[in-house]
Amino acid sequence: MGGELRHGHRRGSRKGAPQPGILVTHEVTMAQPAPCAHLQAIAEVKPPKSQACEACVEIGGTWVHLRTCQQCGVTFCCDSSPNRHASRHAKATGHPVIASAEPGERWLYCYPDDQVVQY
């Protein structure tokens, strides 16, 4: 997709991993609605600083997948993980957008608007 941000589906295919310095542009087609304002505000994807849930490491917890907050850059576990730290963080802080921190995945998710885009 050449760095373009595209609207996708929550369970759609996801390719690539966030890379430092990737600039995000927005492309909309007739069949796809424009990304929400939260997603449009992401100019550069913040990559994970490590491949671990910061909160799970502190408590000795486990995780399934990792997500990186696009506002502050922390990496927490997904909603399939027992502690759901990423969504807890979003609710507690109001930080709306996460990026998958999983190798091979290139997507962003907006919690308030329940919208996914690939980049």
Residue, then its C-alpha position, 0 to 999 in steps of 0.5 A: m500500500g505504499g505508505e497510504l492509510r486506508h480504511g479497513h475492517r477490524r478482522g481484515s488482513r494486516k501486513g507489515a510492521p510499524q517502522p520508525g519514521i513511516l509517514v502516513t498519508h490518507e487515500v479515500t476511494m468511493a467504496q471506503p469512507a474517510p478515516c475518522a478525525h483521530l486516525q487522520a491526525i496520525a502523521e507518523v506511526k509510533p513503533p513499539k519501544s520493545q516487544a513486551c506489554e509494559a504493565c504485564v511485565e510489572i505484574g508478571g502477566t502474560w499477553v497475546h498481542l501487543r498494541t502501541c498507543q499513538q499519543c504517548g508511545v507506550t506498548f500494552c496488551c490487546d483485548s484478547s490478553p487477560n489484562r487488556h492493558a491497551s484498552r484500559h489505557a485508552k479509557a483511563t487517558g483518553h488516548p484514542v488510537i493504537a497501532s498493532a505492535e505485532p511483526g507483519e501487521r500495519w494497522l491503526y485502530c481508533y477506540p472511540d470511533d471503532q475504526v481500523v485503517q491499514y497503512 
